[in-house]
């Protein structure tokens, strides 16, 4: 859930801007080299967009001599649009990008490998892509004119910092803020949930949670948040009845994990393995969460029926912050880059 500034990002990155559709673009990092046969398709988290995740440049530099290029997809919900977005629309756009990449590269290189990497809430897109029905179910209100789109299988998937938005929000409420006590935060949150549930839609369109409310909880006041997305992120009926965005909370039951992680093998959309890189010092994760134990539960849910889809390189990166952007993140970023590049090399050879 972490939303950060990007003042320290490097300026001026060489590459190619691809128009996937008239309103959907992706930037291919080439660093002066021509396009290559294999693709790492990167999807950021809440508030992210083109070039907002610093470690992506480290990966691009490490891949200079390899047969991979990075496509940074700019979803329609990127930057400040996340509060009006939804996972279903995201994976539709990811599907269009995967199809575009293959159509763009195959005439020159033949069939290449495609790996989707999600950071933070982008990990929810990754999980939704490989675990939900294909085509995805239509939204009863927002997809009235939607044409189903079938997702193609991908060779690999990476989830970096797959955290629970719900647990992060509840931690803010529990601790309070400089402006409001925990008791006041609880009342603000409960009223926001009640109002969102009472009036989620109006005349077939989303209603909005007041910016004064979402700002108190920790979201930027420049980003409007629909009642629907607010309820999906906060998932007030969890863990018994989790909403769409509540995929990674530590209190979810094994039965719930079987419906998400456990469906990866059954859907047939992941050809190789899932790499999970969790941050050991993630600011969005409550101290009470046992990160190592959580990854073991996910691994057990993924590897069912004798099939192994969990990559053995998955780990909790020691001292890593949410998106490894703090000044002391040189070593955690080295670990992340080493794990990602070794994983991609195995995918290339598969």
C-alpha positions in Angstrom: 0.0 0.0 0.0 3.0 2.3 0.4 2.8 5.4 -1.7 6.0 7.4 -2.0 7.6 10.3 -3.7 10.1 9.8 -6.5 12.5 12.7 -6.1 15.6 10.5 -6.1 14.9 8.6 -9.3 17.4 8.7 -12.1 16.5 11.0 -15.0 16.5 10.2 -18.7 16.0 6.5 -19.5 16.6 5.2 -23.0 13.9 3.0 -24.6 10.9 2.7 -26.8 7.4 3.8 -26.0 4.8 1.3 -27.3 1.2 2.1 -27.9 -0.6 -1.1 -26.9 -4.0 0.5 -27.7 -4.9 4.2 -28.3 -5.0 4.8 -24.5 -2.6 2.1 -23.1 1.1 2.4 -23.3 4.2 0.6 -22.1 7.8 1.7 -22.1 10.5 -0.8 -23.2 13.8 -0.2 -21.4 16.6 -0.8 -24.0 19.6 1.1 -22.5 20.9 1.6 -26.1 20.4 -2.0 -27.1 17.9 -3.3 -29.6 14.8 -5.2 -28.5 15.5 -8.7 -27.3 13.4 -11.9 -27.6 12.3 -12.3 -23.9 10.3 -9.8 -21.9 9.9 -8.9 -18.2 6.5 -7.1 -18.0 6.5 -4.9 -15.0 3.4 -3.7 -13.2 3.7 -1.2 -10.3 1.5 -0.6 -7.2 -0.8 2.1 -5.9 0.5 5.5 -7.2 3.1 4.0 -9.5 3.5 4.8 -13.1 6.3 5.0 -15.6 9.7 5.0 -14.0 8.5 5.4 -10.4 10.1 2.2 -9.0 13.8 2.7 -8.4 15.0 -0.8 -8.4 13.7 -1.4 -11.9 16.7 0.5 -13.2 19.0 -1.9 -11.3 17.3 -4.9 -13.0 17.5 -3.2 -16.4 21.2 -2.6 -15.9 21.8 -6.2 -14.8 20.0 -7.5 -17.9 22.1 -5.4 -20.4 24.0 -8.5 -21.5 21.0 -10.9 -21.3 18.3 -11.7 -23.8 15.6 -9.8 -21.9 14.1 -6.4 -22.0 11.7 -4.8 -19.5 8.3 -3.4 -20.5 7.0 -1.0 -17.9 3.2 -1.1 -18.4 1.3 2.1 -17.6 -2.2 0.9 -16.6 -5.2 3.1 -16.9 -5.3 3.2 -13.0 -1.6 4.2 -12.7 -0.4 7.3 -10.8 -3.5 8.8 -9.1 -6.1 6.6 -10.8 -5.7 3.5 -8.6 -8.7 4.5 -6.4 -11.0 4.1 -9.4 -9.4 1.0 -10.7 -10.0 -2.7 -10.2 -8.1 -6.0 -10.7 -10.4 -7.2 -13.4 -9.7 -4.2 -15.6 -5.9 -4.4 -14.8 -5.6 -8.0 -16.0 -7.5 -7.2 -19.2 -4.9 -4.5 -19.9 -2.1 -6.9 -18.9 -3.5 -9.4 -21.4 -3.5 -6.9 -24.2 0.1 -6.0 -23.4 1.2 -9.7 -23.4 -0.6 -10.2 -26.7 1.1 -7.1 -28.1 4.5 -8.2 -27.0 4.2 -11.5 -28.6 2.9 -10.0 -31.9 5.7 -7.4 -31.8 8.6 -9.7 -31.1 7.8 -13.1 -32.6 8.3 -12.1 -36.3 11.9 -11.1 -35.4 12.9 -13.7 -32.8 10.3 -16.5 -32.8 8.5 -17.4 -29.6 10.0 -15.6 -26.7 9.4 -15.9 -23.0 7.2 -13.5 -21.0 7.3 -13.0 -17.3 5.0 -10.7 -15.4 6.4 -9.0 -12.3 4.2 -7.0 -9.9 5.3 -4.7 -7.2 3.2 -4.1 -4.1 -0.4 -3.9 -5.3 0.8 -5.0 -8.7 1.3 -8.4 -7.0 -2.5 -8.6 -6.7 -2.7 -8.2 -10.4 -0.2 -11.0 -10.9 -2.1 -13.3 -8.6 -5.4 -12.4 -10.2 -4.0 -13.0 -13.7 -2.9 -16.6 -12.9 -5.6 -17.7 -10.4 -9.0 -16.3 -11.4 -11.3 -17.9 -14.0 -10.3 -17.4 -17.6 -12.0 -15.3 -19.0 -12.6 -13.5 -15.7 -16.1 -13.0 -14.4 -17.9 -9.9 -15.5 -18.5 -7.2 -12.9 -22.3 -7.0 -12.4 -22.4 -3.1 -12.5 -19.3 -1.9 -14.4 -19.0 -4.5 -17.1 -22.4 -4.3 -18.9 -20.8 -3.7 -22.3 -17.6 -5.6 -21.6 -16.4 -8.1 -24.1 -14.7 -11.2 -22.4 -11.0 -11.5 -23.1 -9.1 -14.7 -22.7 -5.7 -14.5 -21.0 -2.8 -16.3 -22.6 -0.4 -18.4 -20.4 2.8 -16.7 -19.4 6.2 -18.3 -18.7 6.8 -16.9 -15.2 5.5 -14.6 -12.5 7.2 -12.5 -9.8 5.5 -10.9 -6.8 7.6 -8.3 -5.0 6.3 -7.0 -1.7 2.8 -8.7 -1.9 1.3 -7.0 1.2 -2.2 -6.7 2.7 -3.8 -3.3 2.2 -6.3 -4.2 4.8 -3.8 -5.0 7.5 -1.8 -1.8 6.6 -5.0 0.3 7.0 -6.0 -1.4 10.3 -2.5 -0.7 11.7 -2.9 3.0 10.9 -6.2 2.9 12.7 -4.8 1.0 15.7 -1.8 3.4 16.1 -3.7 6.6 15.3 -2.0 9.6 13.6 -0.6 13.0 14.5 -4.0 14.4 13.9 -6.3 11.7 15.3 -6.3 9.3 18.3 -6.8 5.5 17.7 -10.4 5.9 19.0 -11.1 8.8 16.5 -9.5 6.8 13.7 -11.7 3.9 14.5 -14.9 6.0 14.3 -13.7 7.6 11.0 -13.0 4.2 9.5 -16.3 2.6 10.7 -18.4 5.5 9.3 -16.5 5.4 6.0 -17.2 1.7 5.7 -20.9 2.1 6.6 -21.4 5.0 4.1 -19.5 3.1 1.3 -21.6 0.0 1.9 -24.9 2.0 2.0 -24.2 3.8 -1.3 -21.5 2.0 -3.4 -23.1 2.9 -6.7 -25.4 5.6 -8.0 -27.2 5.3 -11.3 -24.8 2.5 -12.3 -21.5 4.4 -11.6 -19.1 4.5 -8.7 -19.7 6.8 -5.7 -16.6 8.4 -4.0 -15.4 8.3 -0.5 -14.7 11.9 0.7 -11.1 12.9 0.2 -11.1 14.2 3.8 -11.7 10.7 4.9 -9.3 8.8 2.7 -6.7 11.5 3.6 -7.1 10.8 7.3 -6.5 7.0 6.7 -3.2 7.7 4.8 -4.1 7.9 1.2 -3.0 11.1 -0.8 -5.8 13.6 -1.0 -5.0 14.0 -4.7 -6.3 10.5 -5.5 -10.1 10.0 -5.5 -11.1 6.6 -4.2 -14.4 5.0 -5.1 -16.6 3.3 -2.5 -16.2 0.1 -4.4 -12.4 0.2 -4.4 -12.3 1.4 -0.8 -14.3 -1.7 0.3 -12.2 -3.9 -1.8 -9.0 -2.7 -0.2 -10.3 -2.5 3.4 -12.3 -5.7 3.0 -14.3 -5.1 6.2 -15.9 -8.6 6.3 -12.5 -10.3 6.2 -11.1 -12.8 7.0 -14.4 -14.7 6.7 -15.5 -13.1 3.4 -12.6 -11.3 1.8 -13.0 -8.8 -1.0 -11.2 -9.0 -4.4 -8.1 -7.1 -3.3 -7.7 -9.0 0.0 -5.3 -11.7 -1.3 -2.3 -11.5 1.0 -3.5 -10.9 4.6 -1.9 -13.1 7.2 -5.2 -14.1 8.8 -6.8 -15.6 5.7 -7.9 -19.2 6.1 -6.3 -22.1 4.2 -9.6 -22.5 2.4 -9.2 -18.9 1.1 -5.6 -19.5 0.0 -6.8 -22.6 -1.8 -9.1 -20.4 -3.9 -6.2 -18.1 -4.9 -2.7 -19.6 -4.6 -4.2 -23.1 -4.8 -5.8 -22.4 -8.2 -2.5 -21.5 -10.0 -1.9 -25.0 -11.2 -5.5 -25.7 -12.1 -5.8 -22.5 -14.3 -2.9 -23.5 -16.5 -1.8 -19.8 -17.0 1.7 -20.2 -15.4 4.0 -22.4 -17.3 6.9 -22.4 -14.9 7.1 -21.1 -11.3 6.1 -18.2 -9.0 8.9 -16.2 -7.4 7.9 -14.3 -4.3 10.2 -11.6 -2.8 8.8 -10.2 0.5 10.4 -7.2 2.2 11.8 -7.9 5.7 11.3 -4.3 6.9 8.2 -3.5 5.0 6.6 -0.3 6.3 3.1 -1.5 5.2 3.2 -4.7 7.2 2.2 -4.8 10.9 5.0 -6.0 13.3 2.7 -8.9 14.4 2.9 -10.6 10.9 5.4 -13.5 10.8 6.6 -13.0 7.2 8.5 -16.3 7.0 5.6 -18.3 8.2 3.3 -16.5 5.8 5.5 -17.5 2.9 5.5 -21.1 4.0 1.7 -21.1 4.0 1.6 -19.7 0.5 4.1 -22.3 -0.7 1.9 -25.1 0.8 -1.1 -23.6 -0.9 0.6 -23.3 -4.3 2.2 -26.8 -4.4 -0.8 -29.1 -4.4 -1.6 -32.3 -6.3 2.1 -33.2 -6.7 2.8 -30.1 -8.8 5.5 -27.6 -7.8 4.9 -24.0 -8.8 6.7 -22.3 -6.0 10.2 -21.1 -6.9 12.8 -22.0 -4.3 14.5 -18.6 -4.6 11.5 -17.0 -2.9 12.4 -15.4 0.4 12.0 -12.6 2.9 14.7 -10.1 1.9 16.5 -9.0 5.1 16.1 -5.3 6.0 14.3 -4.6 2.7 11.8 -1.7 2.8 8.5 -1.8 0.8 9.9 -1.0 -2.6 13.6 -0.9 -1.6 13.8 2.9 -2.1 15.3 4.0 1.2 18.9 5.3 1.3 20.1 2.1 3.1 18.7 -0.3 0.5 21.9 -1.1 -1.5 22.3 -4.7 -0.2 18.6 -5.6 -0.3 18.4 -4.3 -3.9 21.5 -6.5 -4.8 19.7 -9.5 -3.4 16.5 -8.7 -5.3 18.4 -8.2 -8.6 20.3 -11.4 -8.1 17.2 -13.4 -7.4 15.3 -11.9 -10.3 18.1 -12.3 -12.9 18.8 -15.9 -11.8 15.1 -16.7 -12.1 14.9 -15.2 -15.5 17.9 -17.2 -16.7 16.1 -20.4 -15.6 13.0 -19.3 -17.4 15.0 -18.6 -20.5 16.5 -22.1 -20.4 13.2 -23.9 -19.7 
